[in-house]
């Protein structure tokens, strides 16, 4: 498996300090979107520098708040890291679920799901970069993570949809569902990686092209 290293890993010293009880319970007055700003700041820094080299001070500064306020909302660096991964995974699972729940042919549902997912990655590549790095190139000091939460949802949801296609006569019944899921998600994953790590844009018509290959194959 290809390994991806964090960009600039080791450039910042980790700040693992624990706040005092008073600072953790008396945050400054902030806007209602502070948690969102903190998560965005942390996701960008974790994805660029890795878990160990990202400091809580840098996360707070990136969100425009103080360290005590950051600790008030997330408690620890480990909790913040876990929340960043959870939010990213939950985000793309919800997009896929929204597309798959449509009343439409399976091919159309797959096309819509790919389009929503690619748009999600285009809007903020740092989130998927964090997921890839955390799973495949973790820091020695990175907390353990549940890969099932990040990968299992799309796999099981796609397998269920393919079963719907088989039951409805849209997909042939002798198909090995596991192989089909791996082939389909492999194409999506490869396009995503090329954007996240190489900066190669995902063409707007990519969902249609991938669904066409999946349903119609490449033979004449």
N, C-alpha and C positions, 0 to 999 in steps of 0.2 A: 504493500500500500504506500502511495506517495505520502511523504511527510511534509508538512508545511510549518515553517518557523515563524514565530512572531516577529514583526517588523520592529527593529530597534530594541529587541529584548535586552534587558540589563541596563538600560540607559537611566532608569530612575530607581532610587532606593525605595524599598517597600516601607510603608508606614503601618506598623502593626500595633500601634499604641491603643490602649483601652481607655475610653473617656471616664471621667469621674461621674458618680451618680448624679450630682447636681447638674452637670453640663448635659447629661443625657435626658434629663427630664424637664429642662427649661429652654426649649429652642427659641430662637428669635422669631419674630413675626414674618411669615413668608407667604407667597402666593399659593393658591391651591394646586398648581402644577409643579411644585417643587420635587415631588417624588419622580415625576416624569423626567424632569431635567436631570436629576441625579442618576437615574437609570440610563439615560442617553449618554451622559458624560462618562459613566462607568463602563458602559458597553464599548464606547469608542476607545477608551484607554486600555481596557483589558484586551481588546482585539488587536490593538497596535503594539502594546508593550508586554503583554502577558500578565499573569496573576501576580507573581512575585514583584515585578518591577513597577507595578502600578501602585501609587500611594493614595491613601484616603484623602490627604491634603489636596492632591491634584484633582481628584474626583470632585471634591467640594468646590474648589476654585472654578472648575469647568462648569459647574451648575450655578455658580454665583451665590454660594452660601458658605457657612463656616463648618469646620469639622464637627463640633458638637451637634449641629443641626443634622448633619449626615448620619452620625451615630444614633441620634434620636429616632430617625426613620428606619434604619436598617440594622442597628445594633453591632454589627461586626463586618469586617471585610469579607469573610466567608459567606455570610448571609447575603451581602450585596451581590457577590459573584453568582451565587445560586439563583438569586432573583432575576438577574440579567438573563441567564440561560433559560429560566422558566418562562419569562415574558416573551423571549424570542420564539421558543418552541410553541408556546400557546398561540402566538400570533399566526404562525403559518398553519397550524392545525385548524384554527378557526376559519381561515380563508379556504382551506381545502374542504372542510365540512360544509361551508356555505355553498360552494360550487357543487359538491356531490349531492346536496339535498334538493337541487333543482329538479323540476319535473321536465326532463329532457332526455334524449338518447344518451347512452353512456359516452359515446365519442364526444358529444357536445359538453357534457359535464367535465370530462377530462380536459378538453380544450380550455374551458373557462377556469378550471382549477390551475392549470399551468400559467395562464395569463395573469391571474391574481397573484400567484406565487412569484413569478418573475418580476412583476411590478413592485411587490414587497421588497425583493432583493435589490432592485434598481434604486429604490428610494433610500435604502440604508444598508449598504453592503457590510457595514461593520458588524451587524447582528449575526449574519451567517458566517462571517470570518471568525467571530468569537466561537460559534458552535463547532466549526471545523477544527480550529486550533485546540479547543478544550477537549475534544474527543480524540484527536489524532496526534497532537503535538503538545501535550500538557507540560506545564512547568513542573520541575521536581517537587515544588512546594504547593502545587495546586490541590485544592480539596477534591476528593473523589466525587464523581458525578454519575447520575443515572442515565446511561445511554438510551435505555428503553424509552424514557420520557421524550427524548429529543428525536429519536428515529422510529420508534415503534408505532406512533400514531399514524403518520403518513403511509407506512407499510400496511398496517391492518386495514385502514380505511380504503386504500386502493384495492386490496385483495377482496374486500366486501363488495366494492363496486363492480369488479370484474365478475364476481359470482352473480351479481344482479344481471350483468350482460349475458352471462351464460344461460341463466334461467329465462331471460326474455328473448333468447334466440339471436342476440346481436353479436355474440362471441361464441366460437365453436366449443362444443362441450368436451372435446378431448384435450383441451389446452391444459398444460400444467400451470396452475395459478401462481405458484411461487416463482417459477421462471419468468412468467409474464410480468409480474410485479417488479422483479429485479431488473428486467430489461427496460421497462418503461421508466422507472425511477432512476435508473442508471443514466439514461439520456438526459433527463431533467437535471440530475446532479452534476453531470459533466458541464452542461451549459452554465450552471450556477457557479461552479468553481472557476471557470474561465473568466467570468465577470469579476468575481471576488478577488482572485489572486493575480490575474493578468490584466484586468481592466478592459477585457474584450466585451463590447456591448452585446446584449442578447437581442437578436432581430425581433421586430414586432410580430412578424408572422411565424416565429418559432413554434408556438403552441400548435398551430395548424399543421406545420411540417412534421412535428414529432408524432402527433395523433395519426397523421396519414401513414407514416412509416409503421406505426404500431398496428394499425388496422389493415393496411393494404400491403405491407411488406415492401421488398425492393426488387422482387423478380418481375420479369416482363409478363 
